[in-house]
Amino acid sequence: MIKPDSCSARMRRQQGFTLLEMIVVLVIIGLIMGLVGPRLFGQADKAKVQTAVTQTKMLKGALQTMRLDISRWPTEQEGLALLTTKPTNADAARGWAGPYLDESVPLDPWGQPYQYSPQASGDNPITLYSFGADGKSGGEGQDADVGFGPSQVAAP
């Protein structure tokens, strides 16, 4: 027959984890995150670059559609805002059939506005790009400029 005192003593010992067991589990989780974490963050950076490439293509397509309607590219002063706001110039307003975007002009994935100029850039009739992760012209890797411009990463 089991004594009631020994049963309750055994249950008290089995009710929780020891501090050593908890520390071992935390160390194992830390090691796993140390190995997996950098890979996950690398994928997030690649996703931002791909988002910038996709957005520049979308903006270029909207600009081309607007150009067909108003027979010109937006000036630097009008910029990308002309995609969502009807121009005040009577000649441009006559053909404007916008808005050409469903929402406002997006910022790049790093929270900065896209750079636009009606000047041709290489084989492209306009210049439209993001400065990349560093927010500065030029750069390499994640910091490289993305879009349609002379020093930008070619949009795939």
C-alpha positions in Angstrom: 0.0 0.0 0.0 1.3 3.5 -0.8 1.7 5.9 2.0 -0.1 9.2 1.5 2.9 11.2 2.6 5.2 9.7 -0.1 2.7 10.3 -2.8 2.3 14.0 -2.1 6.0 14.4 -1.8 6.6 12.8 -5.2 3.9 15.0 -6.8 5.5 18.2 -5.4 8.8 17.2 -7.0 7.2 16.7 -10.4 5.1 19.8 -10.5 7.6 22.2 -12.2 10.8 22.7 -14.1 14.1 23.4 -12.3 16.0 26.5 -13.0 18.7 24.5 -14.7 16.2 22.9 -17.1 14.8 26.3 -18.0 18.3 27.8 -18.7 19.2 24.8 -20.9 16.0 25.4 -23.0 16.7 29.1 -23.3 20.3 28.5 -24.4 19.0 26.0 -27.1 16.4 28.5 -28.3 19.1 31.2 -28.4 21.4 29.0 -30.5 18.7 28.2 -33.0 17.8 31.9 -33.4 21.4 32.7 -33.8 21.6 30.4 -36.8 18.2 31.0 -38.3 17.7 34.8 -37.6 20.3 36.2 -40.0 18.9 34.1 -42.8 15.4 35.4 -42.2 16.6 39.0 -42.0 18.5 38.5 -45.3 15.3 37.4 -47.0 13.5 40.5 -45.7 16.1 42.7 -47.3 15.7 40.8 -50.6 12.0 41.3 -50.4 12.4 45.0 -50.0 14.5 45.2 -53.1 12.0 43.2 -55.1 9.2 45.4 -53.8 11.1 48.5 -55.0 11.6 46.9 -58.4 7.9 46.0 -58.7 6.8 49.5 -57.6 9.1 51.3 -60.1 7.6 49.1 -62.9 4.1 49.9 -61.7 4.8 53.6 -61.5 6.5 53.6 -64.9 3.4 51.9 -66.4 1.1 54.5 -64.8 3.3 57.3 -66.1 3.2 55.8 -69.6 -0.6 55.6 -69.5 -0.8 59.2 -68.4 1.6 60.3 -71.1 -0.7 58.8 -73.7 -3.6 60.9 -72.3 -1.8 64.2 -71.9 0.9 63.8 -74.6 3.8 64.5 -72.3 5.7 63.3 -69.2 5.1 65.2 -65.9 7.5 68.0 -65.3 9.9 67.7 -62.3 7.7 70.2 -60.5 4.6 68.1 -61.1 6.4 64.9 -60.3 4.7 61.7 -59.5 1.8 63.6 -57.8 0.4 64.1 -61.2 -0.6 60.4 -61.2 -3.2 61.1 -58.5 -3.9 64.8 -58.8 -5.5 66.5 -61.8 -3.1 69.2 -63.2 -4.0 72.8 -63.0 -2.6 73.5 -66.5 -5.6 73.6 -68.8 -3.8 71.8 -71.7 -2.8 68.9 -69.5 -6.1 68.8 -67.6 -8.0 68.4 -70.8 -6.6 64.9 -71.6 -6.0 63.8 -68.0 -8.1 60.8 -67.3 -6.8 59.9 -63.9 -6.2 59.1 -61.2 -3.8 56.6 -62.6 -3.1 54.9 -59.2 -5.7 53.4 -56.9 -4.1 55.0 -53.9 -1.5 57.7 -53.3 2.0 57.5 -54.7 3.8 54.9 -52.6 7.0 55.5 -50.8 9.8 53.1 -51.4 10.1 50.1 -49.0 12.6 52.1 -46.9 10.1 54.9 -46.4 11.6 57.4 -48.9 10.0 59.0 -51.9 10.9 57.7 -55.4 13.2 59.9 -57.4 11.6 61.1 -60.7 12.8 63.2 -63.6 11.4 63.5 -67.1 14.9 63.3 -68.5 15.8 60.1 -70.4 18.1 57.6 -68.6 19.9 55.1 -70.8 17.3 53.2 -72.8 14.4 54.5 -70.6 12.5 57.7 -71.6 12.4 58.8 -67.9 14.4 58.5 -64.7 12.6 56.8 -61.9 14.3 55.0 -59.0 14.8 54.5 -55.3 18.0 55.2 -53.5 17.9 51.8 -51.8 18.4 50.9 -48.2 21.0 53.6 -47.4 18.9 56.5 -48.8 21.9 57.8 -50.8 22.8 57.7 -54.5 24.9 54.7 -55.6 25.9 51.9 -53.3 26.1 48.1 -53.6 24.0 45.2 -52.5 21.0 46.3 -50.4 22.2 49.9 -50.7 22.2 50.0 -54.5 19.8 52.2 -56.3 16.8 50.4 -57.8 14.7 51.4 -60.8 15.2 53.1 -64.1 18.3 55.3 -64.1 22.0 55.4 -65.2 23.4 54.0 -61.9 20.5 51.9 -60.8 20.2 48.1 -60.6 18.4 47.0 -63.7 14.9 46.1 -63.0 14.4 42.4 -63.9 
